[in-house]
Amino acid sequence: MKTTLLALLLPVVLSVSGCATTPQVVTKIVEVPVMVTCIKTTPTKPEFPFSLSQPDEDLFVLSKRAVAEIELRKGYEGELEAVLVACKSTKP
């Protein structure tokens, strides 16, 4: 008789104790990729120094202009590649 009473009361006691506890609120951060539009503007092409050189300039000035143009082109090409990668990554 005691085991039957225990078997009947145990589920009732456990279910009532579940109602007495407060629910835990847990905030989760879920990272979901979001589609963005492709960058429609391209970087403006800079004026390259070597194209501004005069025919009568000496070799030292021409070499300085060539080195400056190489560095300027590297930056410009880096910006163009970044735009290209951004456009490629937005395609589904």
C-alpha angles and dihedrals in degrees: 000000000000092000092051091049090047091048090053098043098043096069091044093050092046093048092049091049089055089059092052095061121085117236117253115239111211122185115211128191111220117190112210124176111244123204113241129187120261117261104260099191123075123207114269114256110248124227104258115225098222092060089058094056121120122228093240096056117117125248095257093058091045092051091049089051091048092052091047090050092051091054092045091050091050090056093045093048090048090055091048092050091050091054091047093050091048091052093047094049094054094061113102 
